[in-house]
Structures are given as C-alpha cells and as structure tokens.
Amino acid sequence: MTDNVLISRHDRVALLTLNRAARRNALDLTLRAAIAEAVRKLDADDSVGALVIYGGEDIFAAGADLNLLVDKGAREVEDLDLGQYWAPLLACRKPLFAAVNGFALGAGCELAMMCDVVIADNRARFGQPELRVGIMPGAGGTQRLVRHIGRPAAALMLLCGEMIDGERAAALGLVSALVPEGEVLARALALAAKAAAMPPRAVRAVKRVLAQGEDLPLPAALALEHREFLLLFDTQDKTEGMRAFLEKRTAQFSGQ
C-alpha cells in the first residue's frame, strides 16, 4: 500500500505491519490513512479471509502523534474527523487480529481493541495514559476498555495512567491469547489462518451478532442470534460443512 503499512500475504491471511518504528508507530494522519485504506481494500478482496495488524517485534503503537494535536483547538480537531480512519476497521467483515509486542498505548491500545482477537506475550504493555497530556481517550478508550475489563480496572488505567502487562490483560479479558515471548506473530497468523478457513458468510454473521448484540438486552440479542442462525441454513456452505463432517473429510467452503 504505502511505506507506512507493509502488506504481505500468508495464503488467505493478510499481514499489515505498521512501519513507523522510528516514531514508535505513533499514529499520525498518514499512518492512520494507510491503515484505513489497507483494511478497506483487503476487506473487499475475496481471496483474503482474515487480517493481522502487527507493529513489529518491539512495539505495537505508542499512541497518537502529539505533533498532530498539540496546537489544535476543539474545532480544528473536530475538522480532522479522526473517526473516519477507524471506520473501515469497525466495518470490516473479516476477522481482525492484533499481534501485540511491546507498548500498545493510547490510540494504539484503542486500535488493538478494535480488533476481534488480540494476541500478546507478557512483554506487551497496554495503557490509556491520555490524562497525562491533558486529554482523554476519544476513539473507544473509555467505552471499549470498560466493556472488556470492567470498571475498576478500567478506572485504574484511565485515571491513574497505569499500564498492564500481557498476563494481567489476559486475566482481565483484554487479550484473547497469551503466548510465550517471541511467538506473538506466529500465533496470530496461525489463528488467523483458522478463521480464514471458516465459511465467509457464517463468519460475517458471527461478527454482526458480536458487534450488534453486545449492548442489547439479552432477549433482543438472542433474537438477533437466532435470526442469523436460521439464515445460514439457506447457504451452500452449511450443507458442505455438515456433509464434510459426516463424511469425515475437510470441507471446501465456497462463500455461497
């Protein structure tokens, strides 16, 4: 895509590597735009089944680039429309994986939380330290965080600027899988490959139910789940998946 995001393919998995290491992958507008464009194009590519976002061996992303914000007022920041850069991730129909080494702070932590699955080792450090520079999170760093880990732990991170390591993040539910040091990327790619092999329409249905049902009352969320469950019975992949299981062979999903 651009020098800011390097893309490589691993069969049906696309790996997006943030490439601003000299600035600790600080999220300026150029990097945000590159991530957005990459996710948008890969989501539209039928040969891609899952995406992995990776910051490199030493860091995920250390937050927003404060050079972008330091001299701006409220109206100027509003005019930047920062939410536009995250919209493709939130709308992505395919599983998004975050492979987190090192710091995922501020907007970097928010980026990880926008992904469906977060893989980390104990060297990872998650934090929302925006209060230290006179602001607060503005892309889900309060609301996603409290939904992931609960109010007491979220308040500690938000109000005191405390970071948590990968082990603590996994115990709280922020991290999906904790792996040994040095195995983050390999594990993320392996799990993404599993997701990419699943029937695409069923994957999209699960993502919709997870996204839409989380904040609904349980009866409404169950009704949403049941509707998506029934719709999948009219897909070719349902028949193929069940026949393959009964015949003890590997299913060949078509996306239909």
Backbone torsions as a table, in degrees:
resi	resn	phi	psi	omega
1	MET	NA	-73.5	175.4
2	THR	-140.4	173.9	177.8
3	ASP	-66.6	-17.9	-177.8
4	ASN	-77.1	-27.1	177.3
5	VAL	-132.8	118.0	178.2
6	LEU	-95.3	132.9	-177.1
7	ILE	-117.2	129.8	173.5
8	SER	-130.5	155.9	-178.3
9	ARG	-111.5	137.0	176.0
10	HIS	-127.0	82.5	-173.2
11	ASP	58.5	-115.9	-177.6
12	ARG	-93.2	9.2	178.2
13	VAL	-106.8	132.1	174.5
14	ALA	-102.7	128.4	178.2
15	LEU	-103.4	121.6	177.1
16	LEU	-106.6	112.8	-179.8
17	THR	-104.9	119.8	177.1
18	LEU	-68.7	132.8	-168.5
19	ASN	-126.6	56.9	176.3
20	ARG	-132.1	47.3	-171.5
21	ALA	-61.3	-32.6	-179.4
22	ALA	-62.2	-24.8	176.9
23	ARG	-111.9	24.0	177.8
24	ARG	56.5	35.1	-178.8
25	ASN	56.0	33.0	175.8
26	ALA	-59.4	135.8	-170.2
27	LEU	-88.4	87.5	172.0
28	ASP	-85.3	-179.0	-176.8
29	LEU	-65.4	-35.6	-178.8
30	THR	-64.5	-45.0	179.1
31	LEU	-67.9	-41.7	177.6
32	ARG	-59.6	-44.5	-179.5
33	ALA	-64.8	-37.5	179.7
34	ALA	-66.4	-41.4	176.9
35	ILE	-62.4	-46.6	-178.4
36	ALA	-60.1	-45.8	-178.0
37	GLU	-66.9	-39.4	179.2
38	ALA	-63.7	-46.7	-179.5
39	VAL	-64.0	-41.0	-179.6
40	ARG	-60.8	-46.5	-177.7
41	LYS	-70.1	-39.9	-179.0
42	LEU	-71.6	-31.5	176.5
43	ASP	-64.9	-31.1	-179.4
44	ALA	-85.3	-6.5	-176.8
45	ASP	-91.8	112.5	-176.5
46	ASP	-67.5	-15.2	179.2
47	SER	-82.9	-7.1	178.7
48	VAL	-102.6	129.7	-179.6
49	GLY	-107.8	-19.7	-179.7
50	ALA	-159.9	157.3	-178.1
51	LEU	-125.4	141.0	174.3
52	VAL	-119.3	127.6	174.9
53	ILE	-104.2	127.0	-170.6
54	TYR	-135.7	137.3	-179.8
55	GLY	-97.4	-8.6	-176.1
56	GLY	115.4	-178.0	-173.8
57	GLU	-74.0	-21.4	-171.6
58	ASP	-114.1	-18.1	-175.8
59	ILE	-157.8	149.6	172.0
60	PHE	-91.6	-72.4	173.6
61	ALA	-161.4	129.9	-172.6
62	ALA	-88.0	9.3	175.4
63	GLY	118.9	-170.8	177.4
64	ALA	-68.6	151.8	173.3
65	ASP	-79.3	108.1	-174.7
66	LEU	-67.3	-18.3	174.0
67	ASN	-60.6	-26.5	179.0
68	LEU	-72.7	-26.8	-167.4
69	LEU	-115.1	-20.3	-166.3
70	VAL	-57.7	-37.0	-175.5
71	ASP	-103.9	12.1	-176.1
72	LYS	-101.3	145.5	173.7
73	GLY	-94.1	-177.4	-174.9
74	ALA	-60.3	-44.9	-178.5
75	ARG	-65.2	-39.0	180.0
76	GLU	-67.0	-39.3	177.3
77	VAL	-67.9	-39.8	176.5
78	GLU	-59.4	-40.2	-179.4
79	ASP	-66.9	-23.5	175.8
80	LEU	-66.0	-25.4	-179.9
81	ASP	50.8	59.1	-176.2
82	LEU	-60.6	-27.1	-179.7
83	GLY	-62.3	-24.8	-179.0
84	GLN	-62.0	-28.8	-176.8
85	TYR	-76.6	-24.9	179.7
86	TRP	-92.7	-15.3	-176.5
87	ALA	-55.8	-42.8	179.4
88	PRO	-62.1	-32.2	177.7
89	LEU	-69.6	-42.4	-178.5
90	LEU	-69.5	-27.0	-179.5
91	ALA	-93.8	-4.8	-175.3
92	CYS	-60.3	129.7	-177.7
93	ARG	-84.1	-11.1	-175.2
94	LYS	-105.7	153.4	-179.9
95	PRO	-60.2	132.1	178.0
96	LEU	-109.1	128.9	179.1
97	PHE	-116.3	137.1	172.0
98	ALA	-106.7	125.4	176.4
99	ALA	-106.0	106.0	-167.6
100	VAL	-109.1	112.3	166.5
101	ASN	-109.8	140.8	174.6
102	GLY	68.2	-146.5	-171.4
103	PHE	-78.7	133.7	167.1
104	ALA	-128.1	91.8	-169.9
105	LEU	-119.5	147.3	176.0
106	GLY	55.9	-122.8	179.2
107	ALA	-61.8	-24.8	175.8
108	GLY	-69.2	-38.8	175.0
109	CYS	-67.1	-40.4	177.5
110	GLU	-62.3	-40.3	177.5
111	LEU	-60.5	-44.9	178.7
112	ALA	-61.0	-41.2	-177.7
113	MET	-70.7	-17.4	175.2
114	MET	-75.9	-14.7	180.0
115	CYS	-83.4	157.3	-179.3
116	ASP	-75.2	-36.0	-175.7
117	VAL	-133.6	133.3	179.5
118	VAL	-118.7	123.5	178.4
119	ILE	-111.1	133.7	-178.8
120	ALA	-151.7	162.7	167.7
121	ASP	-112.5	-178.3	-173.4
122	ASN	-70.2	-14.4	177.0
123	ARG	-74.9	-16.3	179.9
124	ALA	-63.5	146.7	177.1
125	ARG	-132.9	119.7	-180.0
126	PHE	-107.1	138.0	179.4
127	GLY	-163.4	157.0	174.3
128	GLN	-127.8	78.4	-172.0
129	PRO	-92.4	24.5	-173.2
130	GLU	-58.6	-31.6	-179.9
131	LEU	-58.6	-28.6	-178.5
132	ARG	-64.0	-23.0	178.6
133	VAL	-112.4	19.9	170.1
134	GLY	86.2	9.0	177.6
135	ILE	-128.4	-167.3	175.8
136	MET	-136.8	166.7	176.9
137	PRO	-59.3	145.7	-178.4
138	GLY	-132.0	8.1	-179.6
139	ALA	-131.7	38.9	177.0
140	GLY	103.5	1.2	-175.5
141	GLY	-68.0	-18.9	170.8
142	THR	-94.5	-49.2	-170.2
143	GLN	-75.9	-41.1	175.9
144	ARG	-70.0	-38.8	-177.6
145	LEU	-62.1	-46.7	-178.7
146	VAL	-65.5	-31.2	177.7
147	ARG	-73.4	-30.8	179.4
148	HIS	-77.4	-46.2	-167.1
149	ILE	-120.7	-1.7	179.2
150	GLY	89.7	161.3	-173.1
151	ARG	-67.1	-44.4	-176.9
152	PRO	-58.8	-48.2	-179.3
153	ALA	-70.2	-38.7	178.3
154	ALA	-62.5	-42.1	179.4
155	ALA	-62.7	-37.9	178.1
156	LEU	-61.8	-45.0	-179.2
157	MET	-69.1	-40.7	-173.8
158	LEU	-79.4	-44.8	-173.1
159	LEU	-85.9	-25.9	-178.3
160	CYS	-109.2	-7.4	-177.9
161	GLY	70.2	19.9	-178.6
162	GLU	-72.6	138.1	172.7
163	MET	-95.7	154.6	173.7
164	ILE	-123.4	145.6	-179.5
165	ASP	-85.6	177.0	-175.9
166	GLY	-60.1	-39.1	-179.3
167	GLU	-63.6	-46.6	178.4
168	ARG	-65.5	-39.9	179.6
169	ALA	-63.3	-37.9	178.2
170	ALA	-68.2	-40.5	179.8
171	ALA	-63.9	-33.4	-178.9
172	LEU	-83.3	-17.3	179.6
173	GLY	102.0	7.0	177.1
174	LEU	-78.7	-32.6	179.7
175	VAL	-105.1	132.9	-178.3
176	SER	-77.1	-39.6	-178.2
177	ALA	-145.0	128.6	176.5
178	LEU	-100.6	128.1	-174.4
179	VAL	-124.2	162.7	176.5
180	PRO	-62.2	154.9	-179.1
181	GLU	-55.7	134.3	178.8
182	GLY	89.6	-2.3	-175.9
183	GLU	-112.8	10.0	-174.9
184	VAL	-60.5	-53.7	-175.1
185	LEU	-65.2	-44.7	-179.3
186	ALA	-59.8	-42.0	179.7
187	ARG	-68.4	-40.1	178.4
188	ALA	-62.8	-43.2	179.2
189	LEU	-66.0	-38.6	180.0
190	ALA	-65.9	-43.9	178.9
191	LEU	-68.1	-39.0	177.6
192	ALA	-62.7	-36.7	177.7
193	ALA	-63.3	-37.4	176.3
194	LYS	-63.0	-45.2	179.7
195	ALA	-65.1	-38.8	-178.9
196	ALA	-65.8	-23.3	-179.9
197	ALA	-84.0	-6.9	-179.4
198	MET	-78.1	160.0	179.3
199	PRO	-64.5	124.2	-171.9
200	PRO	-57.7	-40.3	-178.0
201	ARG	-68.6	-35.5	176.5
202	ALA	-68.8	-37.9	176.6
203	VAL	-60.8	-46.4	-180.0
204	ARG	-62.7	-37.0	178.9
205	ALA	-64.3	-43.8	178.7
206	VAL	-62.3	-43.5	179.1
207	LYS	-61.9	-40.4	178.5
208	ARG	-62.7	-44.8	-177.5
209	VAL	-66.9	-40.3	177.5
210	LEU	-62.1	-43.8	-176.2
211	ALA	-72.4	-43.5	-173.6
212	GLN	-86.2	-29.7	-173.6
213	GLY	-85.4	-17.9	-172.6
214	GLU	-57.5	-38.8	-175.2
215	ASP	-105.0	8.4	177.3
216	LEU	-87.5	154.3	168.5
217	PRO	-58.2	149.7	-173.6
218	LEU	-54.5	-45.2	179.9
219	PRO	-59.0	-40.1	178.9
220	ALA	-68.6	-39.1	178.8
221	ALA	-66.3	-38.8	177.6
222	LEU	-66.7	-36.3	176.8
223	ALA	-65.1	-40.5	176.8
224	LEU	-62.3	-45.6	178.6
225	GLU	-59.8	-44.8	-177.4
226	HIS	-64.1	-39.2	178.6
227	ARG	-62.3	-46.5	179.4
228	GLU	-65.2	-37.1	176.9
229	PHE	-58.2	-48.0	-178.9
230	LEU	-65.0	-40.9	-177.3
231	LEU	-61.4	-30.0	-179.1
232	LEU	-70.7	-16.7	177.7
233	PHE	-73.2	-9.9	175.2
234	ASP	-99.1	17.1	179.6
235	THR	-105.7	149.5	176.2
236	GLN	-66.6	-32.9	-178.2
237	ASP	-66.6	-29.1	175.2
238	LYS	-61.7	-48.3	-179.2
239	THR	-63.8	-44.4	179.5
240	GLU	-62.9	-43.5	-178.6
241	GLY	-63.6	-43.7	-179.0
242	MET	-70.6	-40.6	178.7
243	ARG	-65.3	-40.7	179.3
244	ALA	-62.3	-40.6	178.6
245	PHE	-63.5	-46.4	-178.4
246	LEU	-66.6	-31.5	-178.2
247	GLU	-92.2	3.2	177.6
248	LYS	56.8	49.2	176.8
249	ARG	-135.6	170.0	179.0
250	THR	-80.6	130.1	179.7
251	ALA	-69.4	145.8	175.6
252	GLN	-114.9	92.8	-175.7
253	PHE	-81.1	142.3	-177.1
254	SER	-110.2	-12.0	-174.8
255	GLY	85.7	6.2	-179.0
256	GLN	-105.7	NA	NA
